[in-house]
Amino acid sequence: MEFVKMTEFFFKNWAEFFFFVLMIVGFIVSIFAPSAFISYIVIFLSGFIGGRLLYDRKQKLQFPYYIIIAGFLVGYVIGVYYGSRQVVIILFILGVLLSYHLHNKEIIRDVLY
């Protein structure tokens, strides 16, 4: 009976669950970045992955994925030690936008398509 309640809770709140999980992952990843330059590269590439995810979901349910991606960014910004938090946010957004645009123009393609 408890298992059914837990699965029902998970299926209703999966976006919040993954927001929290990726927030922790983002925090841990940012803690292990040894310099500002590495931090900036990691967050830009993470934004690139986020842009690819949003492109993949462009005709489907999107809002939960914005929440999940924001979770990673929040965790990363909280944990960034080297570098500017504003630069981290800007690079992440630039990575998302660049990746989305390159996928949309089919300059970058997924192997499965």
C-alpha positions as CSV (number, residue, x, y, z in Angstrom):
1,M,0.0,0.0,0.0
2,E,2.8,2.4,0.8
3,F,4.6,1.6,-2.4
4,V,1.5,2.5,-4.4
5,K,1.3,5.9,-2.6
6,M,5.0,6.5,-3.2
7,T,4.7,5.7,-6.9
8,E,1.6,7.9,-7.2
9,F,3.5,10.7,-5.5
10,F,6.5,10.2,-7.8
11,F,4.4,10.3,-11.0
12,K,2.6,13.5,-9.9
13,N,5.9,15.2,-8.8
14,W,8.6,13.8,-11.1
15,A,9.7,17.3,-12.3
16,E,10.3,18.5,-8.7
17,F,12.1,15.3,-7.9
18,F,14.5,15.7,-10.8
19,F,14.9,19.4,-10.1
20,F,16.2,18.5,-6.6
21,V,18.4,15.6,-7.9
22,L,20.0,17.8,-10.6
23,M,20.4,20.7,-8.2
24,I,22.5,18.3,-6.0
25,V,24.4,17.1,-9.1
26,G,25.0,20.7,-10.3
27,F,26.3,21.6,-6.8
28,I,28.7,18.6,-6.7
29,V,30.0,19.2,-10.3
30,S,30.7,22.9,-9.5
31,I,32.5,22.0,-6.3
32,F,35.0,19.8,-8.2
33,A,35.8,22.5,-10.9
34,P,39.4,23.5,-10.0
35,S,39.3,26.9,-11.7
36,A,37.1,29.6,-13.1
37,F,38.0,28.6,-16.7
38,I,37.0,25.0,-16.1
39,S,33.8,26.1,-14.4
40,Y,32.9,28.2,-17.4
41,I,33.5,25.4,-19.8
42,V,31.5,22.9,-17.8
43,I,28.5,25.3,-17.5
44,F,28.6,26.2,-21.2
45,L,28.7,22.5,-22.2
46,S,25.9,21.8,-19.7
47,G,23.9,24.6,-21.3
48,F,24.6,22.9,-24.6
49,I,23.1,19.7,-23.3
50,G,20.1,21.6,-22.0
51,G,19.5,23.2,-25.4
52,R,19.6,19.8,-27.0
53,L,17.0,18.5,-24.5
54,L,14.7,21.4,-25.1
55,Y,15.1,21.0,-28.9
56,D,14.2,17.3,-28.6
57,R,11.1,18.2,-26.6
58,K,10.0,21.2,-28.7
59,Q,6.7,19.6,-29.9
60,K,6.0,17.8,-26.6
61,L,5.6,18.7,-23.0
62,Q,8.2,21.3,-22.2
63,F,7.6,23.2,-18.9
64,P,8.8,20.4,-16.6
65,Y,12.1,20.2,-18.5
66,Y,12.7,24.0,-18.0
67,I,12.2,23.3,-14.3
68,I,14.6,20.4,-14.3
69,I,17.3,22.3,-16.3
70,A,16.9,25.3,-13.9
71,G,17.6,22.9,-11.0
72,F,21.0,22.0,-12.4
73,L,21.8,25.7,-12.9
74,V,20.7,26.7,-9.4
75,G,22.8,23.9,-7.9
76,Y,25.8,24.9,-10.0
77,V,25.4,28.6,-9.1
78,I,25.2,27.8,-5.4
79,G,28.3,25.7,-5.5
80,V,30.5,27.7,-7.8
81,Y,33.6,28.8,-5.9
82,Y,35.9,30.1,-8.7
83,G,34.4,32.6,-11.1
84,S,31.5,34.9,-11.3
85,R,27.9,33.7,-10.7
86,Q,26.7,36.2,-13.3
87,V,29.1,34.8,-15.9
88,V,28.0,31.3,-15.1
89,I,24.3,32.1,-15.7
90,I,25.1,34.0,-18.9
91,L,27.3,31.2,-20.3
92,F,24.6,28.6,-19.4
93,I,21.9,30.6,-21.2
94,L,24.2,31.2,-24.2
95,G,24.9,27.4,-24.3
96,V,21.2,26.6,-24.3
97,L,20.4,29.1,-27.0
98,L,23.4,28.2,-29.2
99,S,22.6,24.5,-29.0
100,Y,18.9,25.0,-29.7
101,H,19.7,27.2,-32.7
102,L,22.3,24.7,-34.1
103,H,19.9,21.8,-33.7
104,N,17.0,23.8,-35.2
105,K,19.0,24.7,-38.3
106,E,20.2,21.1,-38.5
107,I,23.8,22.1,-38.3
108,I,24.1,19.6,-35.4
109,R,22.1,16.4,-35.7
110,D,21.3,13.7,-33.3
111,V,22.6,10.2,-34.3
112,L,19.2,8.7,-33.8
113,Y,17.4,10.9,-36.3
